[in-house]
Amino acid sequence: MNHNELKVLRGINLEIGGGEIVAIIGASGAGKSTLLHILGTLDRPTTGKVYISGVEVFSLSDDELAKFRSNEIGFVFQFHHLLPEFTALENVMMPALIAGKKMRQVKGKAELLLSEVGLSERLDHRPAELSGGEQQRVAVARAMMNDPRVILADEPSGNLDTQNASALHSLLVTLSRSHGTTFVIATHNEDLKRLADRVMKIQDGVMIVDEK
C-alpha cells in the first residue's frame, strides 16, 4: 500500500487433520479471512508453503490449482452467493457441472445432499423463495457437491438469527462426521466454538492459541 508493506499473517505454522472441525477466532482485522483465503488457495502467500493431502498447492500452475481447488476444497461464506436465476437443485449441481460432469450424472447426488440438509421439499425453489437459513443450507450442500476434503467457512452463520444459526452449526457437525470432511471455520459465534474439535485464536496475524 503506497510502497508500504502490510504484514497480515506472521509466522503461522499449523497442521489440521482429516475430519477435524477447527474454529478460528480473533478480532476483526486479525487475519482470519486472509488465512482462510490462503488455505483455500484463493490468495497466494508471499512466503511459506501450504500442503493439502500432501500436495504443495502453490507449486501448481494456475490451471492445475483451479482444478485442485474445484475437487478438494469447498467454500461457505457469510453471504450465500447463490445464483438467483437457478433453483436450489441447480445451484447445488453447479460445482460439478463446472467441473465438466453431465447433469444426469450429478442430479441424484445433488438431490441427496439437499435431503441431508433438510431441503428435499425445496428442490425447485429459487433463492428468493427460500428463507435465509434455507439459502445458507443450500450453500452448504453446494460446497459438498464435489466431495471436497476440506470446507472453509467464513462466518457462515453471521447473517442468521439464533435459531437458524444453531441449526446450521449442528448441520456442519453432522456433515463433518458423516462424510469425514474437514471444516475450518472463522467465527465469532460462541456456540460454534464450543462444537469445534479445536479452537485457534489469531491476534495481530499471529496464532496465540491452539487448543482442543
Backbone as ProteinMPNN parsed JSONL, in Angstrom:
{"seq_chain_A": "MNHNELKVLRGINLEIGGGEIVAIIGASGAGKSTLLHILGTLDRPTTGKVYISGVEVFSLSDDELAKFRSNEIGFVFQFHHLLPEFTALENVMMPALIAGKKMRQVKGKAELLLSEVGLSERLDHRPAELSGGEQQRVAVARAMMNDPRVILADEPSGNLDTQNASALHSLLVTLSRSHGTTFVIATHNEDLKRLADRVMKIQDGVMIVDEK", "coords_chain_A": {"N_chain_A": [[0.855, -1.178, 0.0], [0.878, 1.987, -1.146], [3.638, 1.627, -1.455], [4.307, 0.683, 1.026], [4.701, -2.098, 3.129], [2.337, -4.307, 4.367], [2.037, -6.561, 6.837], [0.026, -9.184, 7.136], [-0.332, -11.825, 8.092], [1.817, -13.563, 10.291], [4.321, -15.76, 10.679], [2.665, -18.048, 10.862], [2.047, -21.374, 11.66], [0.735, -24.385, 11.21], [-1.084, -27.472, 11.525], [-3.699, -29.395, 10.301], [-5.892, -32.0, 10.851], [-7.484, -34.711, 9.027], [-11.008, -34.673, 8.863], [-11.344, -33.067, 11.08], [-12.964, -30.469, 12.984], [-12.376, -27.191, 13.005], [-12.274, -24.17, 14.677], [-11.585, -20.857, 13.951], [-10.72, -18.031, 15.616], [-10.825, -14.535, 16.57], [-10.253, -10.98, 16.7], [-11.854, -8.572, 14.498], [-9.994, -7.961, 11.581], [-7.793, -9.339, 12.428], [-6.725, -11.309, 10.825], [-8.063, -13.593, 10.106], [-9.769, -14.111, 7.848], [-7.948, -13.76, 5.785], [-6.202, -15.892, 6.283], [-7.959, -18.043, 5.783], [-8.404, -17.599, 3.049], [-5.881, -18.119, 2.014], [-5.494, -20.8, 2.785], [-7.51, -21.817, 1.233], [-6.516, -21.485, -1.265], [-7.135, -19.205, -2.658], [-5.795, -16.843, -2.336], [-2.331, -16.176, -2.77], [0.386, -16.819, -0.636], [3.032, -14.574, 0.353], [5.348, -15.634, 1.376], [6.336, -18.917, 2.525], [4.706, -22.202, 2.711], [1.965, -24.253, 1.647], [0.401, -27.257, 2.238], [-1.873, -29.591, 1.036], [-3.373, -32.595, 1.48], [-0.889, -33.723, 0.993], [0.018, -32.374, -1.232], [1.896, -29.704, -2.428], [0.421, -26.89, -2.755], [0.823, -24.354, -3.91], [2.819, -24.721, -5.68], [1.703, -25.523, -7.969], [0.516, -24.868, -11.313], [-1.573, -22.115, -12.459], [-3.857, -23.156, -13.776], [-3.771, -25.852, -12.962], [-4.042, -25.463, -10.247], [-6.604, -24.346, -10.055], [-8.153, -26.542, -10.845], [-7.48, -28.345, -8.824], [-8.478, -26.975, -6.591], [-11.217, -26.988, -7.182], [-11.817, -29.695, -6.907], [-10.969, -30.453, -4.338], [-11.581, -28.606, -2.334], [-14.127, -26.92, -0.591], [-16.347, -24.099, -0.227], [-17.95, -21.932, 2.062], [-19.572, -18.982, 2.603], [-20.247, -15.916, 4.485], [-22.341, -14.574, 3.254], [-24.628, -16.144, 1.158], [-24.282, -16.328, -1.634], [-25.724, -17.532, -3.741], [-26.872, -18.337, -7.049], [-29.271, -16.32, -8.416], [-31.083, -16.851, -10.483], [-31.319, -19.54, -10.729], [-32.575, -22.728, -9.553], [-32.671, -24.24, -6.238], [-31.722, -26.883, -6.496], [-30.303, -26.719, -8.932], [-28.356, -24.842, -8.249], [-26.871, -26.301, -6.379], [-25.885, -28.34, -7.975], [-24.097, -26.962, -9.55], [-21.149, -26.725, -9.027], [-20.252, -29.287, -9.833], [-21.081, -29.382, -12.49], [-19.553, -27.312, -13.548], [-17.116, -28.518, -13.278], [-17.183, -30.215, -15.375], [-18.873, -32.398, -15.458], [-21.796, -34.271, -16.444], [-25.266, -33.321, -16.369], [-27.08, -35.407, -15.871], [-25.463, -37.125, -14.489], [-25.035, -35.978, -12.028], [-27.333, -35.048, -10.834], [-28.846, -36.736, -9.115], [-27.13, -36.988, -6.913], [-27.022, -34.339, -6.016], [-29.668, -34.002, -5.236], [-29.724, -35.785, -3.106], [-27.916, -34.557, -1.336], [-29.281, -32.181, -0.778], [-31.431, -33.282, 0.537], [-30.107, -34.238, 2.793], [-29.498, -31.857, 4.085], [-31.955, -31.081, 4.84], [-33.772, -30.111, 2.931], [-35.368, -31.383, 1.048], [-37.877, -30.904, 0.082], [-37.696, -28.549, -1.245], [-36.442, -28.361, -3.664], [-36.959, -27.215, -6.186], [-37.195, -24.555, -5.748], [-36.301, -21.153, -6.099], [-33.593, -18.984, -4.931], [-34.775, -16.571, -3.901], [-37.159, -17.47, -2.989], [-36.663, -18.805, -0.714], [-35.927, -19.015, 2.808], [-33.521, -17.183, 4.849], [-31.997, -18.996, 6.387], [-32.493, -21.364, 4.971], [-31.36, -20.742, 2.488], [-28.664, -20.605, 3.196], [-28.213, -23.243, 3.897], [-28.511, -24.465, 1.418], [-26.202, -23.406, 0.266], [-24.282, -24.744, 1.78], [-24.757, -27.412, 1.006], [-24.05, -27.153, -1.688], [-21.313, -26.642, -1.396], [-20.492, -29.148, -0.639], [-20.695, -30.683, -2.889], [-18.714, -31.669, -4.714], [-17.404, -33.556, -3.209], [-15.319, -32.531, -1.399], [-12.165, -32.54, 0.383], [-11.818, -30.714, 2.36], [-13.727, -28.114, 3.85], [-14.029, -24.675, 3.858], [-15.178, -22.135, 5.863], [-16.423, -18.928, 6.258], [-17.506, -17.055, 8.737], [-20.134, -18.424, 8.695], [-22.675, -18.387, 9.86], [-23.186, -15.797, 10.327], [-25.148, -14.057, 9.357], [-27.518, -15.013, 10.266], [-30.422, -15.636, 12.352], [-30.695, -16.56, 15.861], [-31.903, -19.13, 16.147], [-31.788, -20.268, 13.533], [-29.045, -20.144, 13.16], [-28.103, -21.908, 15.13], [-29.187, -24.309, 14.15], [-27.783, -24.515, 11.747], [-25.15, -24.802, 12.688], [-25.281, -27.307, 13.988], [-25.805, -28.858, 11.753], [-23.407, -28.595, 10.274], [-21.624, -29.986, 11.911], [-22.768, -32.546, 11.824], [-22.501, -33.187, 9.074], [-19.716, -33.138, 8.816], [-18.987, -35.299, 10.441], [-20.372, -37.451, 9.232], [-19.433, -37.519, 6.608], [-16.719, -37.391, 6.863], [-15.414, -35.026, 6.428], [-13.209, -32.273, 6.605], [-13.654, -29.3, 8.415], [-12.937, -25.921, 8.444], [-13.412, -23.079, 10.172], [-13.99, -19.699, 10.324], [-15.054, -17.675, 12.904], [-17.162, -15.74, 15.132], [-18.95, -16.766, 16.785], [-20.051, -18.048, 19.817], [-21.349, -20.481, 20.418], [-20.739, -22.074, 18.201], [-17.98, -22.245, 18.479], [-17.835, -23.869, 20.742], [-18.662, -26.299, 19.725], [-16.604, -27.111, 18.123], [-13.707, -29.163, 17.353], [-11.186, -28.169, 17.738], [-9.881, -24.996, 18.768], [-8.558, -22.15, 17.394], [-6.836, -19.181, 17.927], [-6.266, -16.064, 16.481], [-4.212, -13.257, 16.695], [-3.322, -10.102, 15.755], [-2.171, -11.177, 13.437], [-0.786, -13.37, 14.329], [-0.728, -16.711, 15.554], [-2.007, -17.287, 18.592], [-3.326, -18.984, 20.29], [-3.995, -22.418, 20.38], [-5.953, -24.914, 20.867], [-7.437, -27.953, 22.061]], "CA_chain_A": [[0.0, 0.0, 0.0], [1.751, 3.156, -1.277], [5.006, 1.14, -1.278], [4.488, 0.187, 2.385], [4.313, -3.495, 3.261], [1.468, -4.627, 5.495], [2.118, -7.982, 7.143], [-1.261, -9.606, 7.689], [-0.054, -13.04, 8.86], [3.236, -13.608, 10.634], [4.799, -16.973, 11.33], [1.621, -19.053, 11.099], [2.503, -22.744, 11.44], [-0.331, -25.228, 11.747], [-1.447, -28.718, 10.841], [-5.091, -29.743, 10.562], [-6.1, -33.386, 10.469], [-8.689, -35.06, 8.29], [-12.219, -34.834, 9.639], [-11.418, -32.144, 12.21], [-13.703, -29.208, 12.922], [-11.498, -26.201, 13.617], [-12.791, -22.803, 14.722], [-10.56, -19.82, 14.011], [-11.337, -16.86, 16.224], [-9.972, -13.364, 16.668], [-10.929, -9.721, 16.423], [-11.884, -8.158, 13.1], [-8.701, -7.464, 11.152], [-6.693, -10.133, 12.985], [-6.135, -12.137, 9.781], [-8.81, -14.842, 9.947], [-10.209, -14.294, 6.459], [-6.744, -13.932, 4.957], [-5.749, -17.267, 6.474], [-8.871, -18.917, 5.044], [-8.176, -17.411, 1.612], [-4.635, -18.811, 1.673], [-5.769, -22.237, 2.878], [-8.382, -22.159, 0.115], [-5.738, -21.206, -2.49], [-7.661, -18.03, -3.344], [-4.681, -15.896, -2.271], [-1.011, -16.792, -2.64], [1.204, -16.164, 0.391], [4.311, -14.044, -0.142], [6.349, -16.619, 1.782], [5.774, -20.085, 3.171], [4.139, -23.245, 1.877], [0.714, -24.863, 2.086], [0.215, -28.615, 1.729], [-3.187, -30.194, 1.215], [-3.285, -34.005, 1.051], [0.469, -33.989, 0.526], [0.336, -31.577, -2.417], [2.287, -28.313, -2.184], [-0.557, -26.356, -3.69], [1.271, -23.172, -4.636], [3.767, -25.119, -6.719], [0.906, -25.846, -9.147], [0.187, -23.771, -12.221], [-2.904, -21.563, -12.186], [-4.877, -24.099, -14.245], [-3.738, -27.013, -12.077], [-4.551, -25.044, -8.946], [-8.057, -24.203, -10.18], [-8.72, -27.897, -10.856], [-7.297, -28.895, -7.475], [-9.42, -26.275, -5.716], [-12.559, -27.457, -7.508], [-12.001, -31.072, -6.463], [-10.532, -30.73, -2.969], [-11.932, -27.571, -1.366], [-15.44, -26.29, -0.691], [-16.396, -22.797, 0.439], [-19.215, -21.381, 2.538], [-19.295, -17.616, 3.039], [-21.289, -15.312, 5.306], [-23.441, -14.382, 2.316], [-24.73, -17.452, 0.499], [-23.801, -16.23, -3.018], [-26.438, -18.41, -4.671], [-27.238, -17.702, -8.314], [-30.707, -16.095, -8.191], [-31.932, -17.328, -11.564], [-31.334, -21.002, -10.714], [-33.226, -23.356, -8.406], [-31.774, -24.808, -5.227], [-31.079, -28.061, -7.074], [-29.34, -26.284, -9.943], [-27.234, -24.21, -7.549], [-26.052, -27.346, -5.763], [-25.21, -29.069, -9.053], [-23.214, -26.088, -10.315], [-19.72, -27.068, -8.993], [-19.99, -30.497, -10.618], [-21.244, -29.033, -13.904], [-18.363, -26.539, -13.913], [-16.014, -29.48, -13.366], [-17.303, -30.952, -16.622], [-19.753, -33.554, -15.367], [-23.096, -34.111, -17.083], [-26.362, -33.133, -15.419], [-27.667, -36.69, -15.492], [-24.545, -37.783, -13.575], [-24.905, -35.299, -10.737], [-28.626, -34.622, -10.299], [-29.212, -37.585, -7.978], [-26.295, -36.648, -5.761], [-27.464, -33.034, -5.527], [-30.925, -34.232, -4.525], [-29.389, -36.433, -1.835], [-27.313, -33.555, -0.457], [-30.347, -31.29, -0.311], [-32.175, -34.043, 1.528], [-29.282, -34.276, 4.004], [-29.568, -30.569, 4.782], [-33.343, -30.841, 5.212], [-34.466, -29.309, 1.92], [-35.854, -32.261, -0.017], [-39.126, -30.359, -0.447], [-37.447, -27.208, -1.768], [-35.508, -28.523, -4.779], [-37.274, -26.374, -7.346], [-37.366, -23.169, -5.322], [-35.18, -20.249, -6.336], [-33.149, -18.376, -3.664], [-35.705, -15.565, -3.383], [-38.301, -18.172, -2.403], [-36.16, -19.522, 0.449], [-35.538, -18.193, 3.952], [-32.076, -17.025, 4.98], [-31.421, -20.262, 6.848], [-32.561, -22.33, 3.87], [-30.365, -20.34, 1.492], [-27.327, -20.981, 3.659], [-28.108, -24.706, 3.816], [-28.226, -24.751, 0.01], [-24.788, -23.095, 0.057], [-23.501, -25.827, 2.38], [-24.891, -28.565, 0.105], [-23.237, -26.846, -2.866], [-19.907, -26.807, -1.032], [-20.216, -30.587, -0.501], [-21.059, -31.361, -4.125], [-17.588, -32.388, -5.343], [-16.732, -34.37, -2.177], [-14.023, -31.947, -1.042], [-11.553, -33.0, 1.624], [-11.933, -29.66, 3.362], [-14.621, -26.989, 3.583], [-13.643, -23.459, 4.556], [-16.38, -21.343, 6.089], [-16.106, -17.623, 6.835], [-18.697, -16.56, 9.444], [-21.271, -18.984, 7.949], [-23.967, -18.087, 10.49], [-23.147, -14.391, 10.706], [-26.353, -13.337, 8.941], [-28.697, -15.787, 10.666], [-30.899, -15.464, 13.714], [-30.159, -17.557, 16.791], [-32.437, -20.465, 15.87], [-31.222, -20.768, 12.285], [-27.61, -20.315, 13.362], [-27.91, -23.155, 15.882], [-29.474, -25.424, 13.241], [-26.668, -24.612, 10.794], [-23.982, -25.342, 13.39], [-25.494, -28.753, 14.157], [-25.692, -29.454, 10.428], [-21.994, -28.671, 9.904], [-21.023, -31.082, 12.68], [-23.299, -33.805, 11.284], [-21.883, -33.443, 7.771], [-18.306, -33.462, 9.026], [-18.874, -36.661, 10.988], [-20.894, -38.471, 8.322], [-18.647, -37.564, 5.371], [-15.292, -37.325, 7.156], [-14.923, -33.782, 5.831], [-12.607, -31.283, 7.496], [-14.236, -27.959, 8.377], [-12.166, -24.847, 9.076], [-14.466, -22.071, 10.241], [-13.743, -18.431, 11.005], [-16.312, -17.358, 13.553], [-17.245, -15.067, 16.418], [-20.083, -17.359, 17.482], [-19.606, -18.84, 20.959], [-21.889, -21.835, 20.319], [-19.968, -22.805, 17.199], [-16.674, -22.526, 19.089], [-17.964, -24.996, 21.674], [-18.857, -27.527, 18.955], [-15.398, -27.425, 17.352], [-12.701, -30.046, 17.96], [-10.061, -27.312, 18.123], [-10.079, -23.56, 18.636], [-7.319, -21.412, 17.155], [-7.048, -17.74, 18.025], [-5.282, -15.215, 15.822], [-4.153, -11.874, 17.164], [-2.319, -9.331, 15.011], [-1.509, -12.023, 12.456], [-0.028, -14.438, 14.994], [-1.542, -17.705, 16.224], [-1.639, -17.232, 20.01], [-3.987, -20.09, 21.0], [-4.368, -23.599, 19.589], [-6.305, -25.839, 21.921], [-8.503, -28.912, 21.815]], "C_chain_A": [[0.892, 1.229, 0.0], [3.198, 2.806, -0.939], [5.309, 0.713, 0.161], [3.971, -1.24, 2.468], [3.486, -3.691, 4.526], [1.509, -6.132, 5.717], [0.834, -8.409, 7.848], [-1.083, -10.833, 8.576], [1.444, -13.138, 9.089], [3.556, -14.916, 11.353], [3.731, -17.983, 11.66], [2.15, -20.434, 10.737], [1.466, -23.67, 12.053], [-0.519, -26.472, 10.895], [-2.854, -29.085, 11.273], [-5.342, -31.142, 10.028], [-7.407, -33.61, 9.733], [-9.87, -35.25, 9.225], [-12.344, -33.926, 10.846], [-12.377, -30.991, 11.927], [-12.889, -28.19, 13.708], [-12.163, -24.833, 13.546], [-11.62, -21.841, 14.834], [-11.231, -18.545, 14.507], [-10.319, -15.723, 16.288], [-10.76, -12.126, 16.307], [-10.952, -9.447, 14.921], [-10.533, -7.549, 12.734], [-7.525, -8.266, 11.661], [-6.015, -11.005, 11.941], [-6.879, -13.424, 9.509], [-9.173, -15.1, 8.489], [-9.02, -14.479, 5.527], [-6.218, -15.35, 5.072], [-6.641, -18.24, 5.709], [-8.631, -18.81, 3.543], [-6.893, -18.112, 1.161], [-4.842, -20.322, 1.734], [-6.634, -22.703, 1.71], [-7.769, -21.898, -1.244], [-6.321, -20.047, -3.294], [-6.627, -16.905, -3.371], [-3.385, -16.674, -2.134], [-0.224, -16.072, -1.551], [2.507, -15.645, -0.221], [5.466, -14.951, 0.249], [5.626, -17.8, 2.415], [5.134, -21.054, 2.182], [2.859, -23.77, 2.509], [0.595, -26.231, 1.427], [-1.211, -29.066, 2.036], [-3.123, -31.595, 0.625], [-1.929, -34.303, 0.432], [0.907, -33.196, -0.683], [0.716, -30.166, -1.989], [1.528, -27.452, -3.184], [-0.04, -25.163, -4.497], [2.448, -23.445, -5.565], [3.037, -25.453, -8.026], [0.729, -24.615, -10.034], [-1.216, -23.264, -11.906], [-4.002, -22.526, -12.615], [-4.944, -25.337, -13.352], [-4.333, -26.668, -10.711], [-6.07, -24.893, -8.972], [-8.734, -25.569, -10.159], [-8.625, -28.531, -9.474], [-8.32, -28.282, -6.52], [-10.846, -26.788, -5.93], [-12.84, -28.828, -6.91], [-11.815, -31.261, -4.96], [-11.068, -29.774, -1.915], [-13.343, -27.053, -1.649], [-15.454, -25.009, 0.123], [-17.831, -22.468, 0.861], [-18.902, -20.005, 3.115], [-20.443, -17.086, 3.884], [-22.54, -15.028, 4.478], [-23.465, -15.59, 1.392], [-24.227, -17.471, -0.94], [-24.446, -17.269, -3.941], [-26.771, -17.621, -5.939], [-28.758, -17.555, -8.358], [-31.61, -16.675, -9.263], [-32.056, -18.849, -11.597], [-32.029, -21.523, -9.459], [-32.181, -23.84, -7.407], [-31.016, -26.002, -5.793], [-30.005, -27.659, -8.085], [-28.128, -25.61, -9.308], [-26.3, -25.251, -6.947], [-25.277, -28.118, -6.828], [-24.081, -28.275, -9.695], [-21.727, -26.456, -10.225], [-19.369, -28.294, -9.826], [-20.11, -30.207, -12.112], [-20.043, -28.226, -14.392], [-17.149, -27.451, -14.07], [-16.127, -30.388, -14.581], [-18.189, -32.178, -16.581], [-21.107, -33.236, -15.993], [-24.203, -34.033, -16.028], [-26.938, -34.457, -14.955], [-26.774, -37.454, -14.502], [-24.636, -37.227, -12.16], [-26.246, -34.944, -10.086], [-29.006, -35.423, -9.057], [-28.413, -37.249, -6.733], [-26.718, -35.314, -5.169], [-28.769, -33.169, -4.748], [-30.656, -34.849, -3.15], [-28.799, -35.429, -0.85], [-28.369, -32.586, 0.08], [-31.244, -31.988, 0.706], [-31.427, -34.081, 2.854], [-29.372, -32.973, 4.792], [-31.017, -30.15, 5.052], [-34.155, -30.054, 4.207], [-35.002, -30.159, 0.762], [-37.147, -31.756, -0.642], [-38.939, -29.013, -1.139], [-36.539, -27.233, -2.999], [-35.722, -27.502, -5.884], [-37.503, -24.913, -6.98], [-36.102, -22.363, -5.634], [-34.807, -19.55, -5.017], [-34.128, -17.381, -3.067], [-36.921, -16.191, -2.713], [-37.913, -18.939, -1.148], [-35.845, -18.54, 1.571], [-34.007, -18.077, 3.997], [-31.387, -18.3, 5.425], [-31.415, -21.312, 5.756], [-31.53, -22.004, 2.795], [-28.962, -20.779, 1.923], [-27.152, -22.491, 3.655], [-27.9, -25.163, 2.376], [-26.743, -24.501, -0.276], [-23.89, -24.182, 0.643], [-23.56, -27.072, 1.495], [-24.053, -28.362, -1.153], [-21.757, -27.062, -2.575], [-19.518, -28.282, -0.942], [-20.267, -31.328, -1.833], [-19.922, -32.175, -4.732], [-16.803, -33.236, -4.356], [-15.375, -33.802, -1.794], [-13.471, -32.559, 0.243], [-11.752, -31.98, 2.745], [-12.943, -28.617, 2.896], [-14.188, -25.829, 4.475], [-14.87, -22.567, 4.666], [-16.015, -20.058, 6.826], [-17.386, -17.017, 7.412], [-19.987, -17.097, 8.811], [-22.63, -18.672, 8.545], [-24.08, -16.615, 10.86], [-24.395, -13.612, 10.365], [-27.64, -14.017, 9.4], [-29.127, -15.455, 12.089], [-30.44, -16.644, 14.563], [-30.619, -18.971, 16.456], [-31.835, -21.054, 14.604], [-29.724, -20.987, 12.397], [-27.323, -21.629, 14.083], [-28.15, -24.372, 15.0], [-28.343, -25.616, 12.242], [-25.443, -25.208, 11.465], [-24.1, -26.853, 13.569], [-25.334, -29.483, 12.829], [-24.229, -29.611, 10.022], [-21.304, -29.819, 10.635], [-21.474, -32.429, 12.113], [-22.629, -34.152, 9.954], [-20.416, -33.805, 7.919], [-18.145, -34.899, 9.496], [-19.295, -37.717, 9.97], [-20.058, -38.608, 7.055], [-17.141, -37.583, 5.622], [-14.631, -36.076, 6.601], [-14.34, -32.869, 6.904], [-13.307, -29.947, 7.309], [-13.309, -26.998, 9.109], [-13.045, -23.604, 9.003], [-13.98, -20.838, 10.987], [-15.054, -17.964, 11.609], [-16.116, -16.513, 14.797], [-18.281, -15.746, 17.312], [-19.607, -18.311, 18.592], [-20.112, -20.277, 20.883], [-21.093, -22.668, 19.323], [-18.578, -23.139, 17.725], [-16.748, -23.758, 19.986], [-18.131, -26.323, 20.938], [-17.585, -27.989, 18.242], [-14.494, -28.394, 18.112], [-11.498, -29.247, 18.452], [-10.464, -25.859, 17.936], [-8.713, -22.908, 18.483], [-7.642, -19.921, 17.205], [-5.9, -16.988, 17.361], [-5.368, -13.811, 16.407], [-3.007, -11.169, 16.451], [-1.495, -10.22, 14.082], [-0.71, -13.165, 13.02], [-0.997, -15.397, 15.661], [-1.127, -17.75, 17.696], [-2.29, -18.343, 20.836], [-4.275, -21.189, 19.993], [-4.667, -24.7, 20.598], [-7.443, -26.755, 21.506], [-9.746, -28.473, 22.559]], "O_chain_A": [[1.579, 1.509, 0.983], [3.894, 3.552, -0.25], [6.459, 0.41, 0.479], [2.908, -1.548, 1.928], [3.891, -3.288, 5.617], [1.057, -6.895, 4.864], [0.587, -8.046, 8.998], [-1.617, -10.884, 9.684], [2.242, -12.837, 8.202], [3.12, -15.146, 12.481], [3.863, -18.715, 12.641], [2.647, -20.639, 9.629], [1.331, -23.735, 13.274], [-0.162, -26.513, 9.717], [-3.167, -29.087, 12.463], [-5.035, -31.431, 8.872], [-8.324, -32.792, 9.81], [-9.751, -35.908, 10.259], [-13.337, -33.996, 11.57], [-12.571, -30.594, 10.778], [-12.732, -28.309, 14.923], [-12.568, -24.391, 12.471], [-10.764, -21.992, 15.706], [-12.18, -18.047, 13.902], [-9.121, -15.924, 16.088], [-11.815, -12.212, 15.679], [-10.165, -10.019, 14.165], [-9.991, -6.729, 13.475], [-6.377, -7.93, 11.371], [-4.866, -11.407, 12.123], [-6.391, -14.27, 8.761], [-8.914, -16.181, 7.96], [-9.082, -15.269, 4.586], [-5.829, -15.95, 4.071], [-6.143, -19.159, 5.06], [-8.653, -19.82, 2.839], [-6.83, -18.638, 0.05], [-4.413, -21.045, 0.834], [-6.51, -23.838, 1.25], [-8.43, -22.069, -2.269], [-6.034, -19.917, -4.484], [-6.586, -16.112, -4.312], [-3.338, -17.706, -1.464], [-0.17, -14.842, -1.542], [3.017, -16.209, -1.189], [6.462, -15.029, -0.471], [4.459, -17.701, 2.793], [5.032, -20.775, 0.987], [2.686, -23.74, 3.728], [0.678, -26.349, 0.205], [-1.687, -28.933, 3.163], [-2.857, -31.772, -0.564], [-1.835, -35.049, -0.542], [2.05, -33.324, -1.124], [-0.038, -29.504, -1.276], [1.95, -27.306, -4.332], [-0.43, -24.986, -5.651], [3.006, -22.525, -6.164], [3.671, -25.644, -9.064], [0.786, -23.478, -9.566], [-1.961, -23.91, -11.169], [-4.983, -22.698, -11.892], [-6.029, -25.815, -13.022], [-5.035, -27.475, -10.102], [-6.747, -25.27, -8.016], [-9.776, -25.735, -9.524], [-9.566, -29.173, -9.008], [-8.949, -28.992, -5.735], [-11.589, -26.996, -4.97], [-13.954, -29.102, -6.461], [-12.442, -32.14, -4.369], [-11.021, -30.084, -0.724], [-13.702, -26.785, -2.795], [-14.665, -24.85, 1.054], [-18.785, -22.697, 0.118], [-18.066, -19.876, 4.01], [-21.489, -17.726, 3.992], [-23.661, -15.221, 4.948], [-22.419, -16.012, 0.897], [-23.788, -18.514, -1.424], [-23.783, -17.818, -4.821], [-26.932, -16.401, -5.904], [-29.47, -18.559, -8.34], [-32.776, -16.966, -8.997], [-32.812, -19.391, -12.403], [-32.066, -20.845, -8.432], [-30.982, -23.85, -7.685], [-29.807, -26.124, -5.595], [-28.909, -28.219, -8.077], [-27.002, -25.785, -9.774], [-25.079, -25.1, -6.999], [-24.132, -28.507, -6.599], [-23.196, -28.859, -10.322], [-21.071, -26.501, -11.266], [-18.311, -28.338, -10.454], [-19.33, -30.725, -12.91], [-19.569, -28.426, -15.511], [-16.267, -27.192, -14.889], [-15.265, -31.24, -14.8], [-18.258, -32.925, -17.556], [-21.512, -32.075, -16.063], [-24.088, -34.603, -14.942], [-27.252, -34.619, -13.775], [-27.253, -38.318, -13.767], [-24.344, -37.935, -11.197], [-26.284, -34.579, -8.911], [-29.439, -34.851, -8.057], [-28.953, -37.229, -5.627], [-26.77, -35.17, -3.948], [-28.95, -32.521, -3.717], [-31.286, -34.479, -2.159], [-29.139, -35.444, 0.333], [-28.345, -32.22, 1.255], [-31.756, -31.353, 1.628], [-32.037, -33.97, 3.918], [-29.327, -32.983, 6.022], [-31.278, -29.012, 5.442], [-35.127, -29.395, 4.578], [-35.073, -29.69, -0.374], [-37.484, -32.132, -1.765], [-39.914, -28.4, -1.573], [-35.93, -26.217, -3.333], [-34.759, -26.985, -6.451], [-37.955, -24.125, -7.811], [-34.983, -22.842, -5.452], [-35.612, -19.523, -4.086], [-34.301, -17.345, -1.849], [-37.632, -15.527, -1.958], [-38.74, -19.65, -0.576], [-35.534, -17.376, 1.318], [-33.297, -18.781, 3.278], [-30.325, -18.653, 4.912], [-30.453, -22.067, 5.62], [-30.894, -22.908, 2.253], [-28.176, -21.264, 1.108], [-26.043, -22.977, 3.429], [-27.192, -26.141, 2.133], [-26.101, -25.286, -0.974], [-22.852, -24.506, 0.067], [-22.538, -27.717, 1.259], [-23.415, -29.3, -1.63], [-21.029, -27.602, -3.408], [-18.355, -28.632, -1.142], [-19.909, -32.504, -1.887], [-20.159, -33.279, -5.222], [-15.659, -33.6, -4.628], [-14.374, -34.515, -1.854], [-14.229, -33.039, 1.086], [-11.842, -32.336, 3.92], [-13.01, -28.279, 1.714], [-14.006, -25.985, 5.682], [-15.525, -22.28, 3.664], [-15.38, -20.092, 7.88], [-18.241, -16.527, 6.674], [-20.851, -16.309, 8.427], [-23.635, -18.685, 7.835], [-24.968, -16.229, 11.62], [-24.686, -12.604, 11.01], [-28.73, -13.638, 8.971], [-28.316, -15.049, 12.921], [-29.868, -17.606, 14.051], [-29.819, -19.906, 16.478], [-31.414, -22.211, 14.597], [-29.187, -21.917, 11.795], [-26.418, -22.372, 13.702], [-27.414, -25.356, 15.081], [-27.98, -26.748, 11.922], [-24.761, -26.04, 10.867], [-23.143, -27.59, 13.332], [-24.796, -30.59, 12.781], [-23.848, -30.65, 9.484], [-20.496, -30.539, 10.048], [-20.665, -33.341, 11.942], [-22.234, -35.298, 9.741], [-19.923, -34.689, 7.219], [-17.278, -35.627, 9.014], [-18.652, -38.761, 9.854], [-19.979, -39.696, 6.485], [-16.365, -37.773, 4.685], [-13.429, -36.068, 6.334], [-14.915, -32.716, 7.982], [-13.529, -29.51, 6.18], [-12.94, -27.235, 10.259], [-13.383, -23.132, 7.918], [-13.6, -20.926, 12.155], [-16.06, -17.866, 10.907], [-15.065, -16.55, 15.437], [-18.468, -15.348, 18.461], [-18.859, -19.255, 18.336], [-19.385, -21.203, 21.245], [-20.807, -23.837, 19.577], [-18.055, -24.216, 17.439], [-15.84, -24.588, 19.99], [-17.773, -27.371, 21.477], [-17.502, -29.137, 17.805], [-14.507, -28.444, 19.342], [-10.871, -29.599, 19.451], [-11.275, -25.527, 17.071], [-7.827, -23.083, 19.32], [-8.608, -19.465, 16.594], [-4.727, -17.239, 17.638], [-6.453, -13.257, 16.587], [-1.856, -11.597, 16.538], [-0.283, -10.047, 13.952], [-0.021, -13.865, 12.278], [-1.978, -14.967, 16.267], [-0.025, -18.197, 18.016], [-1.858, -18.615, 21.955], [-4.742, -20.922, 18.886], [-3.754, -25.34, 21.121], [-8.301, -26.382, 20.705], [-10.776, -29.144, 22.491]]}, "name": "protein", "num_of_chains": 1, "seq": "MNHNELKVLRGINLEIGGGEIVAIIGASGAGKSTLLHILGTLDRPTTGKVYISGVEVFSLSDDELAKFRSNEIGFVFQFHHLLPEFTALENVMMPALIAGKKMRQVKGKAELLLSEVGLSERLDHRPAELSGGEQQRVAVARAMMNDPRVILADEPSGNLDTQNASALHSLLVTLSRSHGTTFVIATHNEDLKRLADRVMKIQDGVMIVDEK"}
